[in-house]
Amino acid sequence: MRFLFMQSICLSQEKLPERLRQIAQPPAQLYCSGAIELLEQPGIAVVGSRALTSYGERACHTLVHDLALAGVVIISGLATGIDAVAHHTALACGGKTIAVLGTGLDRSVLFPAAHTNLAD
């Protein structure tokens, strides 16, 4: 993968975002690349079908566009479908976006591989 900078943050470190410390079962460790400070800003998770419909795409684009322009960080999983639309839309309008992955950043192949540029 072509991430510019990777870091590991343990629960005991002060770098772990405060909001994550407040949940019932905070992650013991985060593997991250990029601007982790975005996790301290207001954000919304966008999840949906991988089998994208034209209605779903339009609805996601409209919602994410307005939220991103309002300064809300868009959080999704970088998967095919709604996730990709959410990330692309946030970036296209100058917003901020974070991908939360089920695997670590040490994976040699991002799934789906077609989203490597989007991840960068």
C-alpha positions as CSV (number, residue, x, y, z in Angstrom):
1,M,0.0,0.0,0.0
2,R,1.1,3.5,-0.6
3,F,0.1,5.2,2.7
4,L,2.5,8.0,3.5
5,F,2.7,7.5,7.2
6,M,1.5,4.7,9.5
7,Q,1.3,4.7,13.2
8,S,0.1,2.5,16.0
9,I,-1.7,4.0,18.9
10,C,-2.4,2.0,22.1
11,L,-5.3,2.7,24.5
12,S,-2.8,3.9,27.1
13,Q,-1.4,6.6,24.9
14,E,-2.7,10.1,25.0
15,K,-2.9,10.2,21.2
16,L,-6.0,8.0,21.3
17,P,-8.9,10.3,20.6
18,E,-10.8,11.2,23.7
19,R,-14.2,10.2,22.2
20,L,-12.9,6.6,21.7
21,R,-11.8,6.5,25.4
22,Q,-15.4,7.3,26.4
23,I,-17.0,4.2,24.8
24,A,-17.8,1.1,26.7
25,Q,-15.1,-1.1,25.0
26,P,-12.5,1.2,23.4
27,P,-10.1,-0.3,21.0
28,A,-6.9,-1.6,22.6
29,Q,-5.0,-0.3,19.6
30,L,-5.5,1.7,16.4
31,Y,-3.4,1.4,13.3
32,C,-3.8,4.6,11.3
33,S,-2.4,6.6,8.5
34,G,-3.1,10.3,8.0
35,A,-4.8,12.9,10.2
36,I,-6.0,11.0,13.2
37,E,-6.9,14.3,14.8
38,L,-10.0,14.2,12.6
39,L,-11.4,11.7,15.0
40,E,-11.8,14.5,17.5
41,Q,-14.0,16.5,15.2
42,P,-17.8,16.0,14.7
43,G,-18.3,13.1,12.3
44,I,-20.8,10.7,10.9
45,A,-20.5,7.1,9.8
46,V,-21.9,6.4,6.4
47,V,-22.6,2.7,5.7
48,G,-24.7,1.0,3.1
49,S,-25.1,-1.6,0.4
50,R,-22.2,-2.8,-1.7
51,A,-24.8,-3.4,-4.4
52,L,-25.2,0.3,-5.3
53,T,-28.5,1.5,-6.8
54,S,-28.8,4.8,-8.7
55,Y,-31.2,6.0,-5.9
56,G,-28.7,5.0,-3.2
57,E,-25.9,6.7,-5.0
58,R,-27.8,10.0,-5.4
59,A,-29.1,9.9,-1.8
60,C,-25.6,9.3,-0.5
61,H,-24.1,12.0,-2.6
62,T,-26.6,14.6,-1.6
63,L,-26.3,13.8,2.2
64,V,-22.6,13.5,2.3
65,H,-22.1,16.6,0.1
66,D,-24.1,18.7,2.5
67,L,-22.6,17.2,5.6
68,A,-19.0,17.6,4.4
69,L,-19.6,21.2,3.4
70,A,-20.9,21.8,6.9
71,G,-17.5,20.5,8.3
72,V,-18.7,17.1,9.4
73,V,-16.0,14.4,8.9
74,I,-17.3,11.5,6.8
75,I,-16.4,8.0,8.2
76,S,-16.9,4.9,6.2
77,G,-15.2,1.5,5.4
78,L,-13.7,2.1,1.9
79,A,-15.8,-0.8,0.5
80,T,-17.4,-1.0,-2.9
81,G,-20.8,0.8,-3.1
82,I,-22.1,3.4,-0.7
83,D,-18.7,3.5,1.2
84,A,-16.8,4.5,-1.9
85,V,-19.5,7.1,-2.9
86,A,-19.2,8.6,0.6
87,H,-15.5,9.0,0.5
88,H,-15.4,10.2,-3.1
89,T,-18.1,12.8,-2.4
90,A,-16.4,14.1,0.7
91,L,-13.1,14.5,-1.1
92,A,-14.7,16.1,-4.2
93,C,-16.2,18.9,-2.2
94,G,-13.1,19.5,-0.2
95,G,-14.4,17.7,2.9
96,K,-12.6,15.4,5.3
97,T,-13.0,11.6,5.3
98,I,-11.7,8.7,7.3
99,A,-11.8,5.0,6.4
100,V,-12.2,2.5,9.1
101,L,-10.9,-0.9,8.0
102,G,-11.5,-4.3,9.5
103,T,-7.9,-5.2,8.7
104,G,-4.8,-3.4,9.7
105,L,-2.8,-1.2,7.4
106,D,-0.1,-3.8,7.2
107,R,-2.2,-5.7,4.6
108,S,-0.3,-6.1,1.3
109,V,-3.4,-5.8,-0.7
110,L,-6.3,-3.4,0.0
111,F,-9.8,-4.8,-0.6
112,P,-11.1,-3.9,-3.0
113,A,-7.8,-3.3,-4.7
114,A,-9.5,-0.8,-7.0
115,H,-9.7,1.6,-4.0
116,T,-6.0,1.9,-3.5
117,N,-5.9,5.4,-4.9
118,L,-9.0,6.4,-2.9
119,A,-7.2,5.2,0.3
120,D,-4.2,7.3,-0.6
